[in-house]
Amino acid sequence: MRAEPTVILEVDRRLAQFILASRPAGADAGNAQALARWRAAQEVRKILRDACPYEPGTQASHAWFVEKYGDAAGAVIDPD
């Protein structure tokens, strides 16, 4: 992975954490605000996925996501 400024890496990790925290659960599943937040999280996920320089679904792309997003990589990689 090319070296990126620490600030950019931190922003990307926070966006991945936002995706994790946005999934509506339980009583929030029907809440319009929770659903709007989830839709926004899906747009963020698409942007983060599109930033990957490797072919989707390959070991290289998986390693890139894990290195870039840390514990929140699954939120970016995993489909809904």
N, C-alpha and C positions, 0 to 999 in steps of 0.2 A: 504494500500500500504506500502511496506517496505520502510524504509528511504533510500534515495539515496543521494549521494553527490550533492550539489548545482550545481557544474560544469556540471555533467551529465544531470541534469534536464534542465539546460540552453541550452545545446547542442541539446537535444531532442526537445525543444521548437523551436529552430532556424531551425532545420530540418523540423519541421511541417510548419513553416513560409515559408521555401523554397518551399514546396509543393504548398502552397497557391499562391505564387508569380510566379510559373512556368507554370500555365495554359495559353497556347497560346490563344490570343483573337484578333479579328479584323484582321488587316493586317499581324500580326505575325503568324496567323494560318497556313499559307503555308510556312513559313520560316523554312529552314532545321535546323538552330541553335536552334530556339524556340522549334521545335519538339523534337530535341535531349535532350534539357533541360527537357521537359515534360516527356520523357521516363525515364530519370535519376530520376526525382521526383517520378515516379511510382515505381521504384526499392526501393527508400528510403521509400516510403509509405509501401511497402510490409515488409521491415525489421522492421519498427516501429509497424506494425500490429502484426507481428509474436512475438514481445516482450511481448505482452499482456498475462498475466497468466490466463485469464478467457476465457470461451467459447465465440466465436464471436457472436455478436448480442444480448447478454444478457444485463440486466441492470447493472450487475457488470462490464462487459467490458466497457460499455458506461461511467460509473462513473470513471473507471480507466483512460480512455482516457481523459476525461474532467479534472480530477485532474492533470494528468501528462502534458498535452499539452495546457491547458488553452483555450484561444480564438481560437487557431488553431486546436483544437481537431477534428472539422468537416473535416478538410483536410485529416486527417488520417483515420477517420471512414468512411466517405461517399465514396460510389463507384463512379467511373468515370461518 
